[in-house]
């Protein structure tokens, strides 16, 4: 049965482009990055027992302990030539590094683990690695085209191996991407997951599909249908444990239906409960802030959004920050704080330009078209076999034509809807640009009186950064910089925001990353990355990795590796 939609499904979808809901993220973490234990035929071996131990550590969030135990074992099996054990243990180490947000080590172990294995074996582990890399690109790097490529590879491998569970876990991730992008095709894939769960007695997939359907219907503005599927999910709290809570979505749907009192009660419960997981807390803060802003409670909304930004940075959930920047720009504009509105709007547009650039969109759409063709071919083949078995003669031709027409119509409709969505996004984006111009003009008028003093102060700070390499100081704070410049924190912050268009920390980090790129591009510079990070003022290696990857999209060791691979002229390309 095809799901019902409203006459204009994008009437509220475009208006609601909001942070990706955390429960969806939690599903990616919990239901997609599932343990590999129990998938091997040689149960009872020492490797099985060891992998179950690692899976237990992962489930408990003890990822550093997992790495400490697994790395020596990995070195041993690698030396022994046991390719299967190498792949199984390497898979778990790489996933642990994902949770520790060390993408360079994640990629390194995944590459090394697969290099020694038979390309035709251990499909489950390979699927898990593909899904992990896909989730990283989707959630942390906000590179949807790359994420989609990994997920499709996982789905193809699952189809070849006949593992329907892995197939639908990968399809869940594809659905999440559709949700992120407000793509109506996500409704179809969510329905497929839900139907698979119900038809095969797979309660976990039914739960996941119900949540995906609820998110998609909420995005499309059909909140009565969304509420139906939220209620189905709420009936299975056992699957919410460890994968998140549907409550923030429940509150959003109730608010859309005008049940503000019930919605706010749920929001406050999520925010006020100290046991609330950080990802769920972030979702609740983001959505509650939007709820408050829509009702004119602007100062309360600002507090929610700023608290949400802190969690975003702490846990590297950068896709959340994207929409929170826009929300803060809207609220500060309504408060008459145009200087702050401009800063946050600039950051929002910078990320938008990166995520939805022409090349990424072209790559993304090419992947979708290829997947559509593959899906259509599979469906046609299945239909043909069914008809041939039934020996329906003339009905064979009629049935095949009907399937072709139905599929063609469905694909055409989806593309029309997608094109319509992109068109509206372009219009919205252009409106944002015009709005920025207005805000900037208002901000300039406000700052005219102090412009000269602020410019002079910023010029001195810029000189200290460029000539004295102030950014190399450990634990450099805006308070310390203000003291060195003989001013106060607030005045220096205004100067940086006005003339750099970013926060003080982002301004300092831009110098550090520029220096890092220069060092890594120098073929004669063999400084270990850990030493380089320390020299540039970072407190730890993880912080350096996070910031470098966020700015360049490439882990630092990969950057250096590619520079050397490209040859002596690579520095010019960097």
C-alpha positions in Angstrom: 0.0 0.0 0.0 1.4 3.4 -1.0 1.7 6.0 1.7 -0.6 9.0 1.6 0.8 12.5 1.4 -0.5 16.0 1.5 -1.3 17.8 -1.7 1.8 20.0 -1.3 4.4 17.9 0.6 7.0 20.6 0.5 4.9 23.3 1.9 6.4 22.9 5.3 9.4 20.7 4.4 11.5 23.6 3.0 10.5 25.8 5.9 11.6 23.2 8.3 15.2 22.6 7.2 16.4 21.9 10.7 19.3 20.0 12.4 19.2 16.3 11.6 17.4 14.7 14.4 19.6 12.8 16.8 17.6 9.7 17.0 18.4 9.2 13.3 22.1 9.6 14.2 21.7 7.2 17.0 20.2 4.7 14.7 23.2 5.1 12.4 25.4 4.4 15.4 23.4 1.7 17.1 21.5 -0.2 14.5 23.9 0.1 11.6 27.3 -0.2 13.4 26.1 -3.4 15.1 28.5 -5.9 16.5 29.9 -8.5 14.2 29.8 -11.3 16.8 27.9 -14.4 15.9 28.4 -14.0 12.1 31.2 -16.4 11.8 31.0 -20.1 11.0 33.9 -21.0 13.2 32.3 -20.2 16.5 34.2 -21.3 19.6 37.6 -20.5 18.3 40.0 -18.2 20.2 39.4 -15.5 17.6 35.6 -15.7 18.2 36.1 -15.4 22.0 38.4 -12.4 21.6 36.0 -10.7 19.1 33.1 -11.2 21.5 35.3 -9.5 24.2 35.9 -6.6 21.9 32.3 -6.3 21.0 31.4 -6.2 24.7 33.8 -3.3 25.2 32.4 -1.5 22.2 28.8 -1.9 23.4 29.9 -0.4 26.8 31.5 2.6 25.1 35.0 1.5 26.3 36.7 2.2 23.0 40.1 3.2 24.3 40.3 -0.1 26.2 39.3 -1.9 23.1 42.1 -0.3 21.2 44.6 -1.1 23.9 43.7 -4.8 24.0 43.2 -5.3 20.2 46.2 -3.6 18.7 48.8 -6.1 20.1 46.5 -9.0 19.0 46.2 -7.4 15.6 49.9 -7.2 15.2 50.3 -10.9 16.1 47.7 -12.2 13.7 49.1 -9.9 11.0 52.5 -11.4 11.5 51.1 -14.9 11.5 49.4 -14.4 8.2 45.9 -15.2 9.5 43.9 -13.0 7.0 40.5 -13.8 8.5 41.5 -12.9 12.0 43.3 -9.8 10.7 40.1 -8.6 9.0 37.9 -9.3 12.0 40.1 -7.6 14.6 41.1 -4.8 12.2 37.4 -4.1 11.6 36.7 -3.6 15.3 39.8 -1.5 15.9 38.8 0.8 13.0 35.3 1.2 14.3 36.7 2.0 17.8 38.8 4.8 16.3 35.6 6.1 14.6 34.0 6.5 18.0 37.2 8.1 19.3 37.0 10.5 16.4 40.4 9.6 15.0 39.5 9.2 11.3 43.1 8.8 10.2 43.5 5.7 12.3 40.1 4.4 11.3 41.0 4.5 7.6 44.5 3.1 8.2 43.2 0.0 10.0 40.4 -0.5 7.5 42.8 -0.3 4.6 45.3 -2.6 6.2 42.8 -5.2 7.4 41.3 -5.5 3.9 44.7 -5.6 2.2 45.5 -9.0 3.6 42.1 -10.6 3.1 40.5 -12.6 0.3 38.3 -10.1 -1.6 35.6 -12.7 -1.8 35.3 -13.5 1.9 34.2 -12.0 5.1 31.5 -9.9 3.5 29.9 -9.0 6.9 33.0 -7.3 8.2 33.5 -5.5 4.8 29.9 -4.3 5.0 30.5 -3.0 8.5 33.5 -1.1 7.5 31.8 0.5 4.5 28.8 1.5 6.7 31.2 3.0 9.3 33.0 5.1 6.7 29.7 6.1 5.2 28.4 7.2 8.6 31.6 9.2 9.2 31.2 11.1 5.9 27.5 11.6 6.6 27.6 12.8 10.2 31.0 14.2 10.8 32.3 15.3 7.4 28.9 16.2 5.9 29.9 14.7 2.6 26.7 13.1 1.4 27.9 12.0 -2.0 30.8 10.1 -0.5 28.6 8.6 2.2 26.1 7.5 -0.4 28.8 5.8 -2.4 29.9 3.8 0.7 26.3 2.8 1.6 25.6 1.6 -2.0 28.8 -0.5 -2.0 27.6 -2.0 1.3 24.2 -2.8 -0.2 25.6 -4.3 -3.3 27.9 -6.5 -1.2 25.0 -7.6 1.0 22.9 -8.5 -2.1 25.7 -10.6 -3.4 26.2 -12.4 -0.1 22.4 -12.8 0.4 22.5 -11.1 3.8 19.2 -9.3 4.0 19.9 -8.0 7.5 23.0 -6.2 6.3 21.2 -5.0 3.2 18.4 -3.3 5.2 20.8 -1.9 7.8 22.6 -0.2 4.8 19.3 0.9 3.3 18.5 2.6 6.7 21.6 4.8 6.2 20.5 5.7 2.7 17.1 6.7 4.1 18.9 8.9 6.7 20.7 10.7 3.9 17.4 11.3 2.1 16.0 12.7 5.3 19.0 15.0 5.8 18.4 16.4 2.3 14.6 16.4 2.5 14.4 14.1 -0.5 11.0 12.5 -1.0 12.6 9.2 -2.1 13.4 8.6 1.5 9.7 7.9 2.1 9.9 4.9 -0.3 13.1 3.4 1.3 11.7 3.9 4.8 8.5 2.1 3.8 10.7 -0.8 2.4 12.5 -1.1 5.8 9.2 -1.1 7.7 7.5 -3.6 5.4 10.5 -5.9 5.6 10.5 -5.9 9.4 6.7 -6.6 9.6 6.7 -9.3 6.9 9.8 -11.2 8.3 9.1 -10.8 12.1 12.2 -8.6 12.4 11.0 -6.3 15.2 14.2 -4.2 15.2 13.8 -3.4 11.5 10.1 -2.7 12.0 11.0 -0.2 14.8 13.7 1.4 12.6 11.3 1.7 9.6 8.6 3.2 11.8 11.0 5.9 13.0 12.2 6.6 9.5 8.6 6.9 8.3 7.8 9.2 11.2 10.7 11.5 10.3 9.8 11.6 6.6 6.1 12.3 7.2 7.0 15.0 9.7 9.4 16.6 7.2 6.7 16.4 4.5 4.2 18.1 6.8 1.9 15.1 7.3 2.0 15.1 11.1 -1.0 12.9 11.7 0.7 10.1 9.8 4.0 10.9 11.5 2.3 10.5 14.9 1.0 7.1 14.0 4.5 5.8 13.3 5.9 7.6 16.4 3.3 5.7 18.5 4.5 2.4 16.9 8.1 3.2 17.8 7.1 4.1 21.4 5.6 0.7 21.8 9.1 -0.9 21.5 11.2 0.8 24.2 13.6 -2.1 24.1 14.9 -1.0 20.8 15.3 2.6 21.9 17.6 1.6 24.7 21.1 2.3 23.6 20.0 3.7 20.2 18.3 6.8 21.4 14.8 8.0 22.2 12.0 9.0 19.9 10.7 11.5 22.4 12.2 14.7 20.8 10.5 13.8 17.5 7.3 13.1 19.5 7.5 16.6 20.9 8.0 18.1 17.5 5.0 16.3 16.0 2.8 17.3 18.9 3.9 20.9 18.6 3.0 20.9 14.9 -0.4 19.6 15.7 -1.0 22.5 18.1 -0.5 20.5 21.4 2.1 22.9 22.8 1.7 22.0 26.4 2.4 18.3 25.8 5.3 19.1 23.5 7.0 21.4 26.0 6.6 18.9 28.8 8.5 16.4 26.7 11.2 18.9 25.7 11.8 20.0 29.3 11.9 16.3 30.5 14.6 15.5 27.9 16.6 18.6 28.7 16.3 18.4 32.5 17.1 14.7 32.9 20.8 14.3 33.7 20.7 10.7 32.3 19.7 12.0 28.8 22.3 10.9 26.3 24.3 13.8 24.8 23.0 13.2 21.3 19.4 13.2 22.4 20.1 16.3 24.5 21.4 18.0 21.4 18.3 17.1 19.4 16.0 18.3 22.2 17.9 21.6 22.6 17.8 22.3 18.9 14.1 21.5 18.5 13.1 23.2 21.7 15.0 26.3 20.7 13.1 26.4 17.4 9.9 25.8 19.3 10.6 28.8 21.6 11.7 31.1 18.7 8.4 30.4 16.9 6.5 31.5 20.0 8.5 34.7 20.5 10.6 33.5 23.5 13.8 34.6 21.8 16.2 34.8 24.8 15.3 31.3 25.9 15.8 30.1 22.3 19.3 31.7 22.2 20.3 29.9 25.4 19.1 26.5 23.9 21.0 27.1 20.6 24.2 28.2 22.2 24.1 25.2 24.5 23.5 23.0 21.5 26.6 24.5 19.7 28.8 23.6 22.7 27.6 19.9 22.4 28.1 20.0 18.6 31.7 21.0 19.0 32.4 18.7 21.9 31.1 15.6 20.1 32.0 16.6 16.5 28.5 16.5 15.2 29.1 19.2 12.7 25.9 18.8 10.7 24.0 20.1 13.7 25.9 23.3 13.8 24.9 23.9 10.2 21.3 24.6 11.0 21.9 26.0 14.5 24.0 28.8 12.8 21.0 29.7 10.7 18.6 29.5 13.6 20.9 31.8 15.7 21.1 34.3 12.7 17.3 34.4 12.6 16.9 34.9 16.3 19.6 37.6 16.6 18.1 39.4 13.7 14.7 39.5 15.4 16.5 40.8 18.6 18.1 43.6 16.6 21.6 42.2 17.1 22.6 42.4 13.4 26.3 42.1 14.0 25.9 38.6 15.5 23.2 37.7 13.0 25.7 38.4 10.1 28.4 36.3 11.7 26.2 33.3 12.2 24.6 33.7 8.8 28.1 33.8 7.2 29.0 30.5 8.9 25.8 28.9 7.8 26.3 29.9 4.2 30.0 28.8 4.3 28.9 25.2 5.3 26.0 25.3 2.8 28.4 26.2 0.0 30.7 23.3 0.9 28.0 20.7 1.4 25.9 21.5 -1.7 28.6 22.5 -4.1 28.2 21.7 -7.8 30.7 18.8 -7.9 29.2 17.0 -4.9 25.7 17.5 -6.2 26.7 16.1 -9.6 28.3 13.1 -7.9 25.3 12.6 -5.6 22.8 12.7 -8.4 24.9 10.4 -10.6 24.9 7.8 -7.8 21.1 8.1 -7.4 20.5 7.6 -11.1 22.7 4.5 -11.1 20.9 3.1 -8.1 17.5 3.8 -9.6 18.6 1.9 -12.8 19.9 -1.0 -10.7 16.7 -1.1 -8.6 14.5 -0.9 -11.7 16.4 -3.7 -13.4 16.2 -6.0 -10.3 12.4 -5.4 -10.0 11.9 -6.1 -13.7 13.9 -9.3 -13.5 12.0 -10.5 -10.5 8.7 -9.7 -12.2 9.8 -11.5 -15.4 10.7 -14.6 -13.5 7.4 -14.7 -11.7 5.4 -14.3 -14.9 7.5 -16.9 -16.7 6.9 -19.4 -13.9 3.2 -18.8 -14.1 3.3 -19.3 -17.9 1.1 -16.4 -18.7 2.0 -16.0 -22.3 0.6 -12.7 -23.5 0.4 -11.5 -19.9 4.2 -11.7 -19.8 4.5 -8.8 -22.2 1.6 -6.9 -20.7 3.0 -7.3 -17.2 6.5 -6.3 -18.1 5.2 -3.2 -19.9 3.1 -2.3 -16.9 6.1 -2.7 -14.5 8.2 -0.5 -16.8 5.5 2.2 -17.0 4.9 2.1 -13.2 8.6 2.3 -12.5 9.2 5.0 -15.1 6.3 7.0 -13.6 7.6 6.6 -10.1 11.2 7.6 -11.0 9.9 10.6 -13.1 7.7 11.7 -10.2 10.6 11.4 -7.7 12.9 13.4 -9.9 10.2 16.1 -10.4 9.7 16.3 -6.7 13.5 16.4 -6.1 13.9 19.1 -8.8 11.1 21.1 -7.2 12.8 20.8 -3.8 16.2 22.0 -5.2 14.5 24.9 -7.0 12.9 26.0 -3.7 16.2 25.6 -1.9 17.9 27.8 -4.5 15.2 30.4 -4.0 15.6 30.2 -0.3 19.4 30.5 -0.6 19.1 33.5 -2.8 16.8 35.1 -0.3 19.3 34.4 2.4 22.0 36.2 0.4 19.8 39.2 0.0 19.0 39.1 3.7 22.7 39.0 4.5 23.2 42.1 2.5 20.5 43.9 4.5 21.9 42.6 7.8 25.5 43.6 6.9 24.3 47.1 6.0 22.6 47.4 9.4 25.6 46.0 11.1 27.9 48.5 9.4 25.7 51.4 10.5 25.8 50.2 14.1 29.6 49.8 14.0 30.5 53.0 12.3 31.3 54.8 15.6 33.8 52.2 16.8 35.0 51.0 13.4 38.3 52.8 13.5 39.3 51.5 17.0 38.1 48.0 16.2 40.0 48.0 12.9 43.2 49.1 14.6 42.8 46.5 17.3 42.2 43.7 14.8 45.2 44.9 12.8 47.5 44.5 15.8 46.1 41.1 16.6 46.6 40.0 13.0 50.2 41.3 13.1 50.9 39.2 16.3 49.4 36.1 14.6 51.4 36.6 11.4 54.7 37.9 12.6 54.9 36.6 16.2 53.1 33.3 15.6 50.9 33.9 18.6 48.7 31.0 17.6 51.5 28.6 18.6 50.9 29.4 22.3 49.3 26.5 24.2 45.9 27.2 25.7 45.7 30.5 23.9 42.4 32.1 25.0 40.7 35.3 24.0 41.2 36.6 27.6 45.0 36.1 27.2 45.1 37.7 23.8 43.1 40.7 25.1 45.5 41.1 28.0 48.5 41.2 25.6 46.7 43.8 23.5 45.7 45.9 26.5 42.0 45.6 26.0 39.1 43.5 27.3 37.5 40.2 26.1 34.3 41.7 24.8 36.0 44.4 22.7 38.4 42.0 21.1 35.6 39.6 20.4 33.7 42.3 18.5 36.9 43.2 16.5 37.4 39.6 15.4 33.8 39.1 14.6 33.6 42.3 12.6 36.7 41.9 10.5 37.3 38.2 10.4 33.7 37.1 10.4 34.3 34.2 12.7 34.8 33.5 16.4 38.2 34.0 18.1 38.8 30.3 18.3 38.0 29.8 14.6 40.3 32.7 13.7 43.2 31.2 15.7 42.6 27.8 14.2 42.7 29.2 10.7 46.4 30.2 11.3 47.2 26.8 12.8 45.7 24.9 9.9 47.4 27.1 7.3 50.7 26.4 9.0 49.9 22.7 9.2 49.1 22.6 5.4 52.4 24.4 4.7 54.4 21.9 6.8 52.7 18.8 5.4 53.2 20.1 1.9 56.9 20.5 2.4 58.5 17.2 1.2 61.6 17.9 3.2 59.7 18.3 6.4 59.4 14.9 8.2 58.1 16.2 11.5 55.9 13.6 13.1 52.3 14.7 13.1 52.0 14.5 16.8 55.0 16.8 17.2 53.6 19.1 14.6 50.3 19.3 16.4 52.1 20.2 19.7 54.2 22.8 17.9 51.1 24.5 16.5 49.6 25.0 19.9 47.1 22.0 20.1 46.7 20.4 23.5 46.2 16.9 22.0 46.5 15.0 18.7 42.8 14.4 18.5 42.0 18.1 18.5 44.4 18.6 15.7 42.9 15.8 13.6 39.4 17.1 14.2 40.2 20.7 13.1 42.4 19.7 10.2 39.8 17.3 8.8 37.0 19.8 9.4 38.8 22.5 7.3 40.4 20.3 4.6 38.2 17.2 4.4 41.3 15.0 4.6 43.1 13.5 7.6 46.6 15.1 8.0 48.6 11.8 7.4 46.5 11.2 4.3 47.2 14.8 3.1 51.0 14.3 3.5 50.8 10.9 1.8 49.0 12.3 -1.2 51.4 15.2 -1.4 54.3 12.8 -1.7 52.5 10.6 -4.1 51.7 13.5 -6.4 55.4 14.4 -6.7 57.5 17.5 -6.4 55.0 19.9 -7.8 52.2 18.8 -5.4 52.9 21.7 -3.0 51.7 24.1 -5.7 48.4 22.2 -5.9 48.0 22.3 -2.1 
